Amino acid sequence: MELIFATHNQNKVKEINAVLPSNIQLQSLNDLNFMDDIPETAETLEGNALIKARAIYNQFHRNCFADDTGLEVEALEGAPGVYSARYAGKQKKADDNIEKLLRNLKDYDNTNAQFRTVIALIYNQQEYLFEGIVKGEILREKKGSNGFGYDPVFRPENHFQSFAQLSMKQKNKISHRGRAFEKLIDFLNVKI
């Protein structure tokens, strides 16, 4: 079965390909030479995931899915949340986002946070949503060089290392995206 992942982010594609069953052939937007930017204008992760999935489905008329992920920090009332990728500006630079996050947290003792991923799947013209959450805390400095985004400053609950210190395989077992994709894969295994 072919399935389009509505993303240009090759890090996400690698993470998902590592856990997909071999009978699912994943194509990214890069594979389809679709280089348009799909504006994420919704106020929720669910809304943004649906916007992206619908745009790709309407363009290619094939089964597809999109995700949106947010880092939700308790002391910052859920920020950066839906704006996580562009927290420090439209340039979407991870280092800038991390610097802004650490600056905004400097006066708080509470660094509890969670990563939340929502996947919107359009399968046989029907829409489905899957969610994955991992709780943890924000570290005061970067640790590790694996992963991407906020991974160097996020330590998941019951772990001593940041996401960026874990291997991709270790991260996929416990991550928000891994949990959401596990639900997606379980769904697809029943449908295929």
Rosetta blueprint (number, residue, H / E / L):
1 M L
2 E E
3 L E
4 I E
5 F E
6 A L
7 T L
8 H L
9 N L
10 Q H
11 N H
12 K H
13 V H
14 K H
15 E H
16 I H
17 N H
18 A L
19 V L
20 L L
21 P L
22 S L
23 N L
24 I L
25 Q E
26 L E
27 Q E
28 S E
29 L L
30 N L
31 D L
32 L L
33 N L
34 F L
35 M L
36 D L
37 D L
38 I L
39 P L
40 E L
41 T L
42 A L
43 E L
44 T L
45 L H
46 E H
47 G H
48 N H
49 A H
50 L H
51 I H
52 K H
53 A H
54 R H
55 A H
56 I H
57 Y H
58 N H
59 Q H
60 F H
61 H L
62 R L
63 N L
64 C E
65 F E
66 A E
67 D E
68 D E
69 T E
70 G E
71 L E
72 E E
73 V E
74 E H
75 A H
76 L H
77 E L
78 G L
79 A L
80 P E
81 G E
82 V L
83 Y L
84 S H
85 A H
86 R H
87 Y L
88 A L
89 G L
90 K L
91 Q L
92 K L
93 K L
94 A H
95 D H
96 D H
97 N H
98 I H
99 E H
100 K H
101 L H
102 L H
103 R H
104 N H
105 L H
106 K L
107 D L
108 Y L
109 D L
110 N L
111 T L
112 N E
113 A E
114 Q E
115 F E
116 R E
117 T E
118 V E
119 I E
120 A E
121 L E
122 I E
123 Y E
124 N L
125 Q L
126 Q E
127 E E
128 Y E
129 L E
130 F E
131 E E
132 G E
133 I E
134 V E
135 K E
136 G E
137 E E
138 I E
139 L L
140 R L
141 E L
142 K L
143 K L
144 G L
145 S L
146 N L
147 G L
148 F L
149 G L
150 Y L
151 D H
152 P H
153 V H
154 F E
155 R E
156 P E
157 E L
158 N L
159 H L
160 F L
161 Q L
162 S L
163 F H
164 A H
165 Q H
166 L L
167 S L
168 M H
169 K H
170 Q H
171 K H
172 N H
173 K H
174 I H
175 S L
176 H H
177 R H
178 G H
179 R H
180 A H
181 F H
182 E H
183 K H
184 L H
185 I H
186 D H
187 F H
188 L H
189 N H
190 V H
191 K H
192 I L
